[in-house]
Amino acid sequence: MTIRVVESLAGIPEADWNRLLPDDNPFVSHAYLKALETSGAVGEDAGWVPVHLVDEHDGRPRAALPLYLKDNSWGEFVFDFAWAEAYRRAGREYYPKLVAAVPFTPVPGPRFLAAPGEDVQARAGALMAAAREQAAAHGASSLHILFPEPEAAPWMASGGLALRQDCQFHWRDDGYGDFQGFLAALTSSKRKKLKRERRRVAEAGIGFRHVPGAELSEPQFHDMYRFYASSFLRRGMTPYFPPAFWRSVLSDMGDRIRVVLAERDATPVACAIFFIGGDVLYGRYWGCDEDFHSLHFETCFYQGIELALAEGLSRFEPGAQGEHKLRRGFRPVATWSGHWLADPGFHQAIDAWLARERAHMAAYMESAAGHLPFRQEGAD
């Protein structure tokens, strides 16, 4: 067994890497991660330096951990700024740190990749041990594994990582058939509110077009990128992904991308970008030219549900955070991360704090589930 550091996925054949994927998750595919690198979305300038760990046997990858050396905490969505501040006050350096994640994308999915027939838990243990060695080699304060597959939580705990639990809101198809079937499952009051939101968008003269990524025209590409970038520029931020990234993924995996264009008088006024992996729809980014009442909910959520139902997908994950999703039929789902700090004292303190946080999060999710808009059996 040899675990080596790979600084670019260009050095690994696509078929060899994708053979390690346990499902059809698009965000750890060779095409997606390589596009991040070749477009400059990750790298030294972005503060995400690839140091992927690849476990090889007979010269061929049998397991891997997508890993980055970071000098900041941006684009992670598992917030540790308070930990960095505690290090600073103690006269210590928190950065650099090592992060196993999909950059800029809070999507749960596989982090410990392994070839068919491999013992994934055993490979995960070896990869975490190698990651801690890399932390020492780079002078990194810590190792963080963000949004891994749920079954990885006990593996991370066995590997000495402290567990952190968070919550997202996901939609699932309970056999609705179509959007009217979904509406019928809601209470009368919630159904009326949702229909009113959709009606306001229609009354503004806005219609929708679902465009497969592989069929996106050049003018539609420019509209899509303008809308995507606008959501960052309005907050004074640089967009995470340059045009070259989008051109790369649309070229290499356009069959797994859907662009929902909102149009008024045949002119695009907003869009949302979705990815498909297995039986899951992932909503990622949106943007608009003008403010229309309820347009965000319609474009990002209701059109996503329509899209999931039309494509025969069982789940829809619209992204991180957002209690407003609850009353629109999105259920609370636990997400996880694992954290190891090289300093034993800091690690012990954070481990104890995370234990208390997990208890609060479990109580929050139980409470949130009580506010779902679905009617009881036999009730309106």
C-alpha positions, 0 to 999 in steps of 0.5 A: 500500500502506498498513499501519495499526495496528488496536487492535480487530478490531471495526473490521474486518469479519469476512469481510475478516479471515477472507479472510486466513486461509491455513487453517482455524486457529481461533485467528487467526479473527476470532471468537476474537481478537475474543472475547479483546478484548471479554471483557477477556482481552486489553487494558491490564489483562491486559498484552496491548494489541492493535496489529494491523498490517493491510496494505490495498490499495484500502481492503481488508485484503490481509495482517495480523499479529496483534500486541500491545504487552506489559509482561510475558512471561506467557502466551507459552510461549516464555520470555525472562525471562532476556533481561529480567533481562539487560536489567535488569542492564545498566540497560536497560528490556526492557518494553514489547515487541511480540509477534505470537502467539495470547495465552495459547495455545502453538499453532503456526499462521499469523501472517502472514495474506494474501489468496488470490493474495498473495505471502505472503513479500513481505507478511511482509517488509513486516509485519515492517518495519512492526512494527519501526517500531512498536517504535520508536514505542512505545519497545519493546525488541524484536519476537517472533513466536511459534509461526508456521507452519514455512515462516515460519522462513526469512522471519523470518531474512531479515527480520533476526529470530533463530530459536529452535527448540523442541519439542512432541509431536503425534499423527498418524493413520497409518491406524489406523481406530479406537483398537484400531488405534492400540493394535495399532501399539504395542509389547506392553509399551507397549500393556499400560501404556496399556490398564492406565491406561484400565482404572483410569479405567473401574474408578473408575466414570468414563465420558465424554461428547463434547459439541459446543460448540454443544450445551453446556447451561447447567449443562454450561457452568458445570461446564466453566468451573469445571473450567477455572478450577480448574487456574489457581486451584490454582496461585494464578493468575487464569484467563486467560479469563473466562466472557464469552470462553467464552460468545462463542466457544461462540456464534460458533464452537461447531461447532469446539469439543468439550467432553469431560466425565468423569462418575461416577454421572452427575456431572461430575468433570473435563473437557477442552476441544478445538478443531477446525481443518481436519484438526487437533484442538487440546487446550487446557485441562482441570480436575478436582474430584478426583484419580483415577489416570490421569484426566488421561491419559485425558481429555486424551490418549486421549479426544483420540485417540478424538475425532480418529479419530471426527471423521476428523482426521489430527492431534492437538496437545495443547499445549506441553511434556510428555515423558510424551506420547512413550510415549503415541504423540505424536511430537516436532515442531519449533516456531519463534519469531523475535526481533529486539532493537533493541539491536544488541549484545543482538541479536547475543548472543542470536542466537549463543546461539539458534544453540547452543540450536538444535543442542541442540534438534535433538539432543534431538528426535532422541533423543526420537524413539528413545523412541516406543512403536511396534513395528517392522514384523513385531514384536510 
